[in-house]
Amino acid sequence: MTYTVIYENGPTSWGAYVPDLPGVISVGDSREEVERLIHEAIEFHLEGMREEGSAIPAPSSFAGVVEIDPAA
C-alpha cells in the first residue's frame, strides 16, 4: 500500500503526518530523519491495527501541487 505523507518544514524541525491514518505523526531534525520516523510510525500503527483485528484503511488521499504566478 502507498499512503500519502505530508511533510512540513517548521522553524526548528520537520513534521510529517498521514491523512489516511489519523494520529500517525512524526517530528525530526531533518527531512531525512522525519521520513524514516514516519515510515516506522506507519508500520507500527498498522501492526497494532492488525493485532486488534481492526480493518486497515485503504489509502484514499493524494497530494498535488498548484503553481501560482507570483506576479498575478
Backbone bond lengths (Angstrom), bond angles and torsions (degrees), N, CA, C in turn:
res aa  C-N    CA-C-N  psi(-1)  N-CA   C-N-CA  omega(-1)  CA-C   N-CA-C  phi
1 M - - - 1.458 - - 1.525 108.86 -
2 T 1.296 114.43 150.27 1.454 120.49 178.50 1.524 108.73 -122.11
3 Y 1.318 116.80 115.09 1.457 121.96 178.74 1.523 110.06 -101.90
4 T 1.312 116.41 142.38 1.455 121.65 174.46 1.520 108.73 -75.49
5 V 1.322 115.54 133.48 1.459 122.02 176.34 1.520 107.35 -120.56
6 I 1.322 116.22 133.07 1.461 121.81 176.54 1.524 107.54 -101.07
7 Y 1.329 115.80 124.24 1.461 122.39 178.62 1.520 108.52 -106.76
8 E 1.334 115.74 136.12 1.456 120.41 179.02 1.524 109.21 -130.18
9 N 1.320 115.42 132.80 1.458 121.50 178.39 1.520 107.81 -96.35
10 G 1.335 116.91 109.38 1.453 121.56 179.54 1.517 111.30 -93.26
11 P 1.322 116.65 -178.80 1.457 120.54 -177.85 1.534 113.91 -62.21
12 T 1.331 117.12 -30.94 1.467 119.49 -176.21 1.519 114.15 -129.08
13 S 1.328 117.56 -3.06 1.467 119.85 -177.12 1.521 109.91 -161.67
14 W 1.338 114.92 173.89 1.460 122.67 173.82 1.519 108.20 -106.01
15 G 1.327 116.42 144.57 1.451 121.95 174.85 1.514 109.95 -125.22
16 A 1.325 115.55 158.36 1.459 120.83 177.65 1.520 108.74 -148.30
17 Y 1.343 115.53 146.30 1.457 120.46 173.89 1.516 109.31 -147.74
18 V 1.345 114.34 162.41 1.458 121.61 -175.57 1.532 107.74 -118.77
19 P 1.338 118.35 107.68 1.464 120.13 -176.88 1.529 114.36 -55.75
20 D 1.327 117.86 -34.45 1.466 120.77 -177.55 1.526 113.63 -82.26
21 L 1.332 116.97 -7.18 1.466 121.37 -179.96 1.524 108.29 -129.68
22 P 1.336 117.66 79.19 1.457 120.87 -177.40 1.530 111.86 -52.42
23 G 1.314 115.00 135.11 1.461 120.60 179.11 1.509 114.05 92.24
24 V 1.328 117.87 -11.11 1.466 120.35 178.61 1.522 107.28 -88.58
25 I 1.339 114.34 104.90 1.458 121.70 -177.67 1.517 108.83 -136.28
26 S 1.320 115.26 164.59 1.450 120.26 176.66 1.521 108.73 -155.80
27 V 1.329 115.52 154.55 1.457 122.41 177.55 1.512 107.55 -135.48
28 G 1.324 116.92 140.59 1.455 121.56 178.72 1.515 110.97 -149.13
29 D 1.321 115.37 166.84 1.458 121.04 -179.57 1.522 113.05 -76.13
30 S 1.330 117.50 -20.55 1.466 121.72 -179.20 1.519 108.88 -140.69
31 R 1.315 115.90 166.24 1.464 119.12 177.65 1.525 110.21 -64.04
32 E 1.319 116.54 -40.59 1.465 120.14 179.32 1.531 110.94 -59.87
33 E 1.322 116.20 -43.08 1.468 119.31 -179.92 1.522 111.26 -65.94
34 V 1.324 117.26 -45.34 1.464 119.18 -177.75 1.521 110.95 -67.94
35 E 1.335 118.35 -31.21 1.464 120.21 175.77 1.528 110.67 -63.72
36 R 1.325 116.15 -43.08 1.474 119.99 178.52 1.528 110.66 -65.60
37 L 1.332 116.09 -44.21 1.464 120.11 -177.37 1.524 112.77 -67.21
38 I 1.338 118.36 -38.39 1.468 119.31 -179.91 1.521 110.09 -69.76
39 H 1.318 117.35 -34.28 1.467 120.65 176.10 1.529 109.37 -61.26
40 E 1.324 116.59 -46.34 1.467 120.73 177.96 1.525 111.00 -63.25
41 A 1.331 117.48 -39.74 1.465 121.09 -179.45 1.529 111.53 -65.13
42 I 1.322 116.73 -39.86 1.468 120.03 177.85 1.517 110.14 -63.75
43 E 1.327 116.95 -47.99 1.468 120.19 179.85 1.525 111.23 -59.88
44 F 1.330 117.25 -43.83 1.464 121.56 -179.93 1.533 110.73 -63.16
45 H 1.325 116.49 -43.93 1.461 121.35 -179.75 1.527 111.39 -62.36
46 L 1.336 116.38 -47.04 1.465 119.90 -179.21 1.525 111.09 -66.06
47 E 1.326 117.18 -36.80 1.473 120.43 176.96 1.525 110.13 -61.39
48 G 1.325 116.90 -43.08 1.465 120.69 177.56 1.515 112.27 -63.49
49 M 1.326 116.87 -40.42 1.462 120.10 178.36 1.524 110.69 -63.42
50 R 1.343 116.78 -41.75 1.470 120.18 178.40 1.523 110.80 -62.04
51 E 1.331 116.78 -44.15 1.470 120.76 -179.50 1.522 111.61 -62.57
52 E 1.339 117.01 -33.82 1.465 121.50 178.89 1.522 112.30 -80.50
53 G 1.324 116.78 -11.30 1.457 120.72 -176.60 1.515 113.17 80.76
54 S 1.332 116.19 15.85 1.469 120.36 179.03 1.523 110.34 -78.48
55 A 1.302 115.30 150.28 1.462 120.73 176.48 1.524 109.77 -71.26
56 I 1.307 116.19 135.62 1.460 121.71 177.30 1.529 107.96 -82.55
57 P 1.334 117.67 121.42 1.466 118.80 -178.49 1.521 111.64 -68.47
58 A 1.304 115.23 135.50 1.466 119.85 175.97 1.528 108.45 -71.55
59 P 1.315 116.90 142.29 1.465 119.13 176.03 1.530 110.20 -60.29
60 S 1.323 116.26 133.48 1.459 119.34 179.82 1.524 112.46 -136.64
61 S 1.318 117.71 -6.12 1.462 121.28 179.73 1.517 110.32 -96.93
62 F 1.307 115.11 156.41 1.462 120.00 172.84 1.523 107.55 -147.09
63 A 1.290 116.63 157.37 1.455 121.91 178.31 1.519 109.03 -109.61
64 G 1.276 115.17 145.92 1.455 120.58 176.71 1.520 109.40 -133.57
65 V 1.277 114.73 172.12 1.460 121.06 179.45 1.522 107.81 -124.56
66 V 1.308 115.81 134.16 1.455 121.34 177.10 1.522 106.70 -117.24
67 E 1.313 115.82 121.36 1.464 120.50 -179.67 1.532 108.91 -94.74
68 I 1.325 116.18 128.42 1.460 122.10 -179.13 1.524 108.32 -118.03
69 D 1.304 116.43 135.71 1.457 121.99 176.07 1.521 107.95 -72.57
70 P 1.348 119.27 116.19 1.461 120.60 -177.26 1.523 113.43 -65.27
71 A 1.325 117.25 -17.44 1.465 120.32 179.53 1.530 112.17 -84.41
72 A 1.319 116.79 -11.86 1.459 120.22 -176.30 1.509 112.07 -77.34
